């Protein structure tokens, strides 16, 4: 029996694991139940014969990196290794186990039920990205049960906090954990017949507008921060139009453009009251950075535009605070591992493989930038990421498991 045969015969094993994963709510923020899920993942990896260790992020670093309300929520990263006798190269598989918060009314009741219906499994994290974890665990199980040795040494990491900024997850792992990969496969970014070879980056800023409070019956005695903010937001339309004129063609032939999302979060600050002129207003900016752009230059340009626009608005005083940054990355898919991965996808799926660049960011850049190794993104994906009725397709989960097993047994570096 081949590993692919084993995978085809054991969909219930994959779905059972995924239901267990989804059933543990790892919502971030605040980062709940990380201890529980990483203990379970450690047990599963050890049962598959991998040397496994769970790393706790130091408390001092938590206090420095997280807001006070999250200090009671510890962070853990799991690292597993499997040596292959005679193998000269090592491949690292990575996935995050945290999920975004839930809202709305779900079709199958609880968003943590893992309900199965019509070839789909529902629940927060099924698509992003606990489904990838379940697929990889089944792939490794298939190799072990069929006594099929991988051709490379194997490292696996399951990490925290990707849904915020990954600093205490994959960012911590690549700097502090004993890993030595030659290649990395982050299990999202590409899906179906597309293999990801890069992603856009982000610069996240908060713009604070400072006015002066006054009684609502005497608005002329104050400076209305909301009105100034509205004028500044309108001015940003010019900047958005300029970004839209910049294009970059990806390997699959799509045109990507840098974008600016205004006001994912906005608020009025303390002291707000219906009969008070607002003294404070704030909004966020999500600048998506193309791989060919310079991050520092993109941030300088945006800050300069904000400063110039605010000067043109009478009595508009602002301060700009950087929330976080995730770097873009891109590798021309010319290294042999890209061809090997494309071949695996084609053989399993029976269709030609394309190389894509993801508009959203993921943890690929930590391996690509910090470790400077060829990095691929591929997973089962799903539907309604971050939304009501998030779900993963069962055939795609099984296909990804077979593709992971195929890569491990056909490519040796």
N, C-alpha and C positions, 0 to 999 in steps of 0.2 A: 504494500500500500504506500502510495506517495503522500507527501505532506498535503498536496491539493486534495487528494481523495479523503484524507482524514478531515480536512476542513469542510468539505462538502457534506460529510456524514455527521458533523457535530455542530449544526447551527444552534441547537438548544444550549450547548456549553457556552458559546459566545453570548447568547442573549441572557443567559442566567447571570454571567459575570457582569454584563452591562446593567442589568436590573439592580444588582447589588451596588454597583458604582453610583448609579443614578439615585438610588434610595438613600444615599448619604448626602445630605444637603451641604455642599461646600461653597455656599454663596459668599462672594467677595465683592465689595466689602460686606461684613467685617473680616471674613476669613474663618468661617465656622466649620467645625468638625474636621479640621486638617489632621489632628492627631489620630482620629478614628480611621480616616480613609488611608493615611500613609501606613498605619499598622497593618491594615488589610492588604494593601499593595505589597508591602514587604513580605508578608506571609505567602502571597500568591507567587511572587518571584522566587522565593526560596524553595517553594514546592516544585518549581520548574527546574530546579538545579542550579540556579544562578547565585553567585556570591553577592549578597545584598546588604546594604547598610542604609539606615535612615539618619539623615543629618538634621539636627535642630539648628535653626539660625540663632546666633547668640542674642540674648535678651537685650544687651546694650545696643545692638544694631537695630532691633525692633523699635526701641524707644526713640532712636535717632531717625528712623525712616518712616514710621507710622504715626498717625495722629493719636492723641492720648486715648480716645475711645476704643482703639484697636490693640492697645498694649497687652490686653488679657487674652489675645488670640495668637498663639504661637504659630510659627511657620516651620514647615518641614519639607525637605527634598529627599527623594528616594533615588539611590543609585545602585544598579545591579550590573554584574559583569559575568561573562562566560568566555573562557579561553578556549580556543580551538588549536589543538596541537599542530604545529607547523605553519600556522597562519602568520603572515607578515603584516597584515593591515587590520585596522579596527574600525568598525562602523558604530556610530552612536545614534540610537533612536530616542526621540524626545517627545513628550506630551505634557500638557498641564492638566491638572485635576480640578482646578477651581472653576466656578461658573458664575454667571451674572445673576443679579436678583430677579425674582419672578413677579409677575403682576397679571391681572386679567383672569378671565374664566377659561379654563382649559377643557378641551373636549372630553378627556378621560379622567376628569376629577383632579387629583393631586398632580402637580408638575413633577413630583418625585416618584411617581408610580411605576414608570417603566412599562406602561401598558403597550401591548402588541395588537395591531389592527391593520389588516390589509397589506401586509408586507412591510409595515413601518413599526418602529418602536419609539414611543413618545416619552418625553421628559426633559427637564432642564439638564443640559450637558450631553445629550445623546449625539447631537451634531458637533458640538463645540465644548470639549472634544474627548469625552469619555468613551465615545464609540471607537475612536482610534486606539485607546488603551485596550479595550476588549478585543479588537482585531489583532493587535500585536501579541497579546497573551495567548490567543488561540494559535497564531502562527508558531510561536515558540513551543507550545504544547504539541503541535503537529510534528515539528522536527524531533522533539524528544521521544514521542511515542513511536514514530516510524524509524527511530535510530538513524536519522539523517543529520550529518554534521554540517554546520555552516562552514563556509569557506573563509570567513573572516572571524576575528575576535568580535565579540558583541558587548556593547555597553547600552544600558537602558536607563533613562532618567525620567521620573515623574515629578513635576515641579509645581511650585506654588505661584500664585499672584500674577499670572499672565494677563488676567482681566483688569489689572491695574497697570503696573509698569514692568513687571518681571524682575525688579531689582533684587527682591529677596527670593526669587525662584531661579530661573535659568541664569539670570545675571550673576547671582551668588554662586551658582554651581560652576560656571566656567572659570570663575576666579579662585575658588577655594577647594573644590572637590578634586580627587585624584583621577582625572580623566585624561586620556591620551588618544583621542580619535584621529583617524585620517580622513574620515568622511562623516557627515551628519545627515540624518533624515528627520526633520521635524514633521510630525504627522498631521499637518493641515496646510492649507494654502493652495494645494492642487488636489483635484478629485476627478472622477470619471476618467476621461482620456487625456487630461491635462496634468502635467508635472510642473510644479512651481520651481522657478530658478531665481526668484527674488520677490521683494515686496516694497511698497511705498513706506515712507517713514512719517513721523508726526512731530510737530512742534505744538504743544498745548500751552496757551497763555490765558491768563485772566486779566481783563482790563477793568480797573476801578476808576469810576468817575466821581469826582469830589465837588459837591455843591455847597449850599449853605441853607440850613433849615430856617423856616419862617412859618407864621400862622397861615393856614389855608385861606383865610379871608384877606390876607395881604401878600399875595404871591410875589409882588414886585420887590418886596424886601428880602427875598431869598434868591438863591440860585438853584434852579430845578435840575438836579442831577439826572433825572429820567429824561428830560427834554434834551439835555446835552448828549446823553447816551444815544438817544434816537437819532440825533443829527450825525453822530460819529458812525453809527451803524449804516446809515444811508451813504455816508462817504465811502465806506468799505465796498460798496457795490462797484466802484471804479477799479479797486484792487482786484476784486473777483473777476471782472471782465478781462483785466490784463492777464491774470493767471490762465484763463480759458484759452488764450491765444498761444500758449506754450504747449507744445506737443512732443511726445516721445513714442516711437513705435517699438512695441515689445516683440519678442521672437515669434509669437503667434500672429503678428500683424495688426494688433489692436493699437489704437492711439490712446495713450494715457495723458492726462492733464493734471497739473497740480490744482488743488482745490482749497477753499476756505469755508468752513462751516461756522456760522456766527450764532452764538447764543445757545449752545447745548445746555448750558446752565446760566441762569441770570437771576439776580436778586437785588433787593433794595437796601439791605443792611439793617442795622439796628435803628430804633427810633421811628420806624415807619408808622404812620397813622393817616387816615383818610383826610384829615384836616390839617396836615403838616406838609409843607414843601419838602420833598425828599432831598436830604443832604448827601445821600450815597446811592450809587447804582453800580452794578458790576455785571459783566458778561464774559463768556469764554470764547476763545477762538481755537479751532482745530484746523491747523494748516497741514495738509498732506504734501509730503515732499517726495518728488520723484527720485529714483536711484541715481540719475545723472546730475541732480542738483547737489550743491554744497549746503549742508544743514545750517552751519553757522551763518552763511550768507543769506539763506532764506529767512532765518530769524531776524538778522539785522535789517533786511529789507522791510519786513513786516513791522518791526518796531519803528523804523524811520517813517513809514507811511502813517502809522498811528500818531506819531509825534507831530508830523506836518499837518495832518487833518485836524487834530485837536487845536493847533494854533490858529487855524482858520475859523474856528467856531468861537464866538465871543464867550469869555469866562468859562471855558472848558478846560478843566485841569484833570489830568489823568495820571495814574501810575500803572505800570504793567508788571505783572508777576508771572514768572515761568512756573508752570505746574509740572510738566515733565516732557521728556523727549524720547522717542524711539527711532532709531536710525534705519534708514532705507538700506536695502542691500540688493545686489544683483550679480550673478555670475553668468557669463556666456556659457551656454550648455554644450561646451566642447570637450570637457574632461570625460574620460571613459566611463565614469560612474553615471553620467547623465545618459549616455547611450545604453548602458546596461539597464538602468531604470526604465527607459523608454521601451526597451525590448521586453522587460517583464510585464509592463502595462499592456503592451500590444498582444503578447502571448495569452495573457489571462483574459483580456477583454475582447480580443479579436478585432481591434480597430486601431487606426494610426494614432500615435501619441503626439500631442502638441506641448510646447513649453510655454507656460504663462507667467505673468508677474502679477501678484496679488495687490489689489488696491488697499486692502487692509493689512496691518502689520501683524507679525507673529514673532516667535522666538528664533527664527532663522538667523537674524542678524548677529546674535551673540556668537554663534559658531562661525559665521562667515567673516565677521569683522574682528572679533577678539581672538579666535583661534586660527583664522585665515585658512579654513579648509573648505573644500567643495561641499555645498549644502543644498539639499533637496527638500521640497515641501510636498507631501502627498498623504492623503487620508480619505476615509469614506465620505466625509462631508455629511450633508443632510439638507433639511429645509427649515425655514423660520428660525435661523440663528438669533439668539437674544430676544426672541419674541414668544408670544403665546403659541402653544402647540409645536414647540421645537421637536424635531424628530429626525431619525436616521433610517435609511432604507436598508432592510435586512440583506438583500443581495449585494449591495455595495459594501456593507460591513464584511461579508464573506469574501468578496473580490479583493478588498484591501488586505485581508489576512493572507490570501494566496499570493498577492503581489509581494508582500513583505517576505514570506517564506521563499518565494522564487528568487528574490534578490539575494537573500542570505545563502542560497545553495548554488547560485550560478555565477556570482561575481566574487572574485578573490582579490581585487585590487591590482 
